[in-house]
């Protein structure tokens, strides 16, 4: 039988752990490695440390510092959003897409979750000597098709060729600009206790698809990447639900990383119900065999949405009315305590902390 003294001791121990976590997170970030590793590009703790200690420290300014998916600014009365992204996925071609449509969709989605209507993209190619022209044509045609589907145009670009063995066939960089038509202020820092957390569909499909496409594992699954442009879905949501606080597309680091960014930026707690998180059977099965948590696996056509708790049902209905949101779900809520942490109520009845990973169990997935 537990005593009041036992309970008090346990609570004190938990508080000491939380205090140590808080102290560690408030330390000035510093890159301790002497050389860049794959972990620095994985979207987890190593990536955030690299961004904070190197890039943000050098380039700090009011437009950059919110570290949203796109920066928002005004030029002669026009409210605009700007983003850029680079794509190094391996393999270049995978079920459901390739590096070309992935690049277009990824940039369109970064603009969309910033509340912008995407308009124009740039396209930069780094090609390795010996890369097949037929493969390049296939990639470029996929980009053209994806751009037409998203209602954007590729209006400028650049091409570089490096020596054989100095790249991995083809890398693509895209930048995008869009016009901000949503009047409200979207951003993870606006999130508050009582809000609801939603995802727009089943998670982890892109990352697991790419991993299986590498052929390094003797696993078969009827699975395709979820890569898709989210601007139509987001536009419908913002038009119908005024209480949307923030949106993020769950790419590198998956949903878990986005939720940690929300908790840190807004100094709130994110409480997730494991049973409510939509995960398809192929992803769940592959993840169990690989020993990874689907919460950390990248998506390329899914967004995390934080909305006023009183409007969660309305938001869910709007999302499910769109083809890309048919599998949307409410997965959790925002609480005040403990600030800066993501807590998962597990299917077994316990609770655990969902922290940022140092690296990524599935590198080179975008």
C-alpha positions in Angstrom: 0.0 0.0 0.0 1.3 3.5 -0.9 1.6 6.0 1.8 1.4 9.8 1.6 5.1 10.0 2.2 5.8 7.6 -0.7 3.6 9.7 -3.0 5.4 12.9 -1.9 8.8 11.3 -2.5 7.8 10.2 -6.0 6.4 13.6 -6.9 9.6 15.3 -5.6 11.7 12.9 -7.7 9.7 13.6 -10.8 10.0 17.3 -10.2 13.8 17.0 -10.0 13.9 15.2 -13.3 11.7 17.9 -14.9 14.0 20.6 -13.4 17.1 18.9 -14.9 15.4 18.7 -18.3 14.5 22.4 -18.2 18.0 23.4 -17.2 19.5 21.4 -20.0 17.2 23.0 -22.6 18.0 26.5 -21.4 21.8 26.1 -21.8 23.3 28.0 -24.7 23.5 25.6 -27.6 26.9 24.5 -28.8 28.0 22.1 -31.5 30.4 19.7 -29.7 31.3 17.6 -32.8 34.2 18.6 -34.9 32.6 17.4 -38.1 29.1 17.3 -39.5 27.3 14.0 -39.2 24.1 12.6 -40.7 22.4 13.4 -37.4 22.9 17.1 -38.1 20.4 16.8 -41.0 17.9 14.6 -39.3 15.6 17.2 -37.8 16.2 16.2 -34.2 18.3 17.6 -31.4 21.5 17.7 -33.4 19.8 19.6 -36.2 18.3 22.1 -33.8 21.7 22.6 -32.0 23.3 23.2 -35.4 20.7 25.8 -36.4 20.8 27.6 -33.1 24.5 27.6 -32.5 25.8 28.2 -36.0 23.1 29.6 -38.4 20.8 31.5 -36.0 23.8 32.8 -34.1 25.3 34.3 -37.3 22.1 35.4 -39.1 19.9 36.4 -36.2 17.1 38.9 -37.2 13.4 39.3 -36.5 12.3 37.5 -39.8 14.5 34.5 -39.2 14.2 34.0 -35.4 10.7 32.6 -35.2 12.1 29.6 -37.2 8.8 28.8 -38.8 8.6 26.8 -42.1 8.5 30.0 -44.0 9.3 33.6 -43.2 6.5 36.3 -43.5 7.1 39.9 -44.4 5.5 42.9 -46.1 6.7 44.7 -49.2 4.8 47.9 -50.2 1.7 46.7 -48.6 1.8 43.2 -50.0 2.0 40.4 -47.3 4.3 37.6 -48.6 5.8 34.4 -47.4 9.2 33.0 -48.5 10.7 29.5 -48.0 13.5 27.3 -49.3 14.3 23.6 -49.1 16.8 21.1 -50.4 16.1 17.5 -51.3 18.6 14.6 -51.1 16.3 11.6 -50.9 17.7 8.2 -51.5 16.6 6.4 -53.6 15.5 9.1 -56.1 12.5 7.1 -57.2 10.1 5.4 -54.7 6.5 4.1 -54.7 4.2 7.1 -54.9 6.7 9.7 -56.1 10.3 10.8 -56.8 12.6 13.6 -55.8 10.9 15.9 -58.3 7.3 15.9 -57.0 8.7 15.7 -53.5 10.6 19.0 -54.0 7.6 20.8 -55.3 5.2 19.5 -52.7 7.6 20.1 -49.9 8.0 23.8 -50.8 4.3 24.3 -51.5 3.5 22.8 -48.1 6.0 25.0 -46.2 4.2 28.1 -47.7 0.7 26.6 -47.1 1.2 26.0 -43.4 2.5 29.6 -43.0 -1.0 30.6 -44.2 0.2 31.6 -47.7 -1.2 30.9 -51.1 1.8 29.5 -53.0 2.5 31.3 -56.3 6.0 30.8 -57.7 8.9 28.3 -57.2 12.6 28.2 -58.1 14.4 25.0 -59.0 18.1 24.4 -58.6 19.7 21.1 -59.7 23.0 19.6 -58.7 23.7 16.8 -61.1 26.5 14.2 -61.0 28.5 13.5 -64.1 27.1 10.4 -65.7 23.5 10.8 -64.4 21.1 9.4 -67.0 19.2 12.1 -69.0 16.2 9.8 -69.0 16.1 9.9 -65.2 16.4 13.7 -65.3 13.5 14.0 -67.7 11.4 11.8 -65.5 12.2 14.0 -62.4 11.5 17.2 -64.3 8.2 15.9 -65.7 7.1 14.9 -62.2 7.9 18.4 -61.0 5.9 20.0 -63.8 2.9 17.7 -63.0 3.1 18.5 -59.2 3.4 22.2 -59.9 0.3 22.1 -62.1 -1.6 20.2 -59.4 -0.6 22.7 -56.7 -1.4 25.7 -59.0 2.2 27.1 -58.9 4.8 27.9 -61.6 8.5 27.2 -61.6 9.8 30.6 -62.8 13.6 30.5 -62.4 16.3 28.0 -61.6 19.9 26.9 -61.9 21.9 23.8 -62.9 25.3 22.7 -61.7 27.2 19.5 -62.7 29.8 17.9 -60.4 32.4 15.2 -61.1 31.4 11.6 -61.0 31.4 10.3 -57.4 31.0 13.8 -55.9 27.2 13.7 -55.5 24.5 11.1 -55.4 23.0 11.4 -58.9 20.7 14.4 -58.4 20.0 16.9 -55.6 17.3 19.5 -55.9 16.8 22.8 -54.2 13.6 24.7 -54.4 12.5 28.1 -53.0 8.9 29.4 -53.1 7.0 32.6 -52.6 3.4 33.0 -51.8 0.9 35.7 -50.8 -0.5 35.8 -47.3 -4.3 36.0 -47.4 -5.1 34.7 -43.9 -5.7 37.7 -41.7 -4.7 36.0 -38.4 -1.3 35.4 -36.9 -0.3 31.7 -37.3 2.6 30.3 -35.4 3.6 27.8 -32.7 4.2 30.6 -30.2 0.5 31.5 -30.3 -0.6 28.1 -28.9 -2.2 28.1 -25.5 -3.6 25.6 -22.9 -7.0 24.2 -23.9 -6.1 24.0 -27.6 -6.6 20.7 -29.5 -3.9 19.0 -31.6 -4.9 17.3 -34.9 -3.1 15.5 -37.7 -4.5 15.5 -41.2 -4.0 11.8 -41.9 -2.1 8.6 -41.1 1.5 9.3 -40.2 4.8 7.8 -41.2 4.0 6.6 -44.7 6.6 8.5 -46.6 9.6 7.6 -44.4 8.8 3.9 -44.2 8.1 3.8 -48.0 11.5 5.3 -48.7 13.3 3.0 -46.3 11.7 -0.1 -47.9 12.5 1.2 -51.4 16.2 1.1 -50.6 16.0 -2.7 -50.7 18.3 -3.1 -47.7 15.6 -4.9 -45.7 13.8 -8.1 -46.7 10.4 -6.6 -46.0 7.4 -6.2 -48.3 4.6 -3.8 -47.7 1.7 -2.4 -49.8 2.8 1.2 -49.1 3.3 4.4 -51.0 4.6 7.8 -50.0 2.0 10.3 -48.8 3.7 13.2 -50.8 1.0 15.7 -51.8 0.4 19.4 -51.9 -1.5 20.6 -48.8 -2.4 24.2 -50.0 -6.0 23.3 -50.9 -6.6 21.5 -47.7 -5.1 24.3 -45.6 -7.0 26.9 -47.5 -10.3 25.2 -46.8 -9.4 24.9 -43.1 -8.4 28.5 -42.6 -11.5 29.8 -44.4 -13.8 27.8 -42.2 -12.1 27.7 -38.8 -11.0 31.1 -37.3 -9.5 29.4 -34.3 -6.5 27.8 -36.0 -3.4 28.7 -34.1 -0.6 26.9 -35.9 0.2 24.5 -38.7 3.3 22.5 -39.4 4.0 19.9 -42.0 5.5 16.9 -40.3 8.6 16.1 -42.4 12.1 15.4 -40.9 11.6 14.1 -37.3 7.9 13.4 -37.9 5.0 14.4 -35.7 7.1 14.0 -32.5 9.5 16.7 -33.5 6.8 19.2 -34.4 5.0 18.7 -31.1 8.3 19.3 -29.3 8.7 22.6 -31.2 5.2 23.6 -30.2 5.9 22.8 -26.5 9.2 24.7 -26.5 8.0 27.8 -28.5 4.8 28.3 -26.5 6.1 27.1 -23.2 3.2 24.6 -22.8 2.8 20.9 -22.5 1.5 18.8 -25.3 -0.4 15.7 -24.1 -1.0 13.0 -26.8 -3.3 10.0 -26.7 -1.3 7.2 -28.4 -4.5 5.3 -29.3 -5.8 8.3 -31.2 -2.8 8.7 -33.5 -3.6 7.3 -36.9 -1.0 4.8 -38.1 -1.8 2.4 -41.0 -1.1 -1.3 -40.5 1.8 -1.5 -43.0 3.6 1.4 -41.3 2.9 0.0 -37.8 4.1 -3.5 -38.8 7.3 -2.2 -40.6 8.0 0.2 -37.7 7.8 -2.6 -35.2 10.2 -4.8 -37.2 12.6 -1.9 -37.6 12.3 -0.9 -33.9 11.2 2.7 -34.6 8.3 4.8 -33.3 6.0 6.0 -36.1 5.8 9.4 -34.3 9.3 10.1 -35.4 8.9 9.0 -39.0 8.7 11.7 -41.7 5.5 12.5 -43.7 5.4 14.6 -46.8 1.6 15.1 -47.2 0.5 15.5 -43.6 0.2 18.5 -41.3 0.0 19.0 -37.5 -2.8 21.5 -36.7 -3.3 23.2 -33.4 -6.7 24.8 -33.0 -8.9 26.4 -30.3 -10.3 23.5 -28.3 -13.8 24.7 -28.8 -13.4 24.5 -32.6 -11.7 21.1 -32.7 -14.8 19.2 -33.9 -15.4 21.8 -36.7 -11.8 21.6 -37.8 -11.9 17.8 -37.9 -15.0 17.9 -40.1 -13.4 20.4 -42.5 -10.3 18.3 -42.8 -12.2 15.0 -43.4 -14.3 16.7 -46.1 -11.1 17.1 -48.2 -9.6 14.0 -50.0 -6.2 14.6 -48.4 -7.7 14.9 -44.9 -10.1 11.9 -44.9 -8.0 10.2 -42.2 -7.6 13.2 -40.0 -7.8 12.8 -36.2 -7.7 14.7 -33.0 -4.6 13.3 -31.2 -4.2 15.4 -28.1 -4.5 18.7 -26.3 -2.4 21.6 -25.0 -1.9 21.8 -21.2 0.0 24.4 -19.1 2.2 22.0 -17.2 4.9 20.8 -17.4 6.0 23.5 -19.8 8.2 22.5 -22.8 7.4 18.8 -22.7 5.4 16.3 -24.8 3.7 13.6 -22.9 2.2 10.4 -24.4 -0.6 8.6 -22.7 0.3 5.1 -23.9 -2.0 2.3 -24.9 -0.9 0.4 -21.8 -2.2 3.1 -19.5 1.1 4.8 -18.6 2.6 8.1 -19.5 6.0 8.8 -21.0 8.0 11.8 -22.3 8.3 12.0 -26.1 11.6 13.8 -26.5 13.5 14.9 -29.5 15.8 12.3 -31.0 19.4 13.2 -31.5 19.4 11.9 -35.1 16.9 10.2 -37.4 16.4 6.4 -37.6 15.6 6.9 -41.3 18.2 9.3 -42.8 17.9 10.8 -46.4 14.1 10.6 -46.6 13.6 14.1 -48.1 
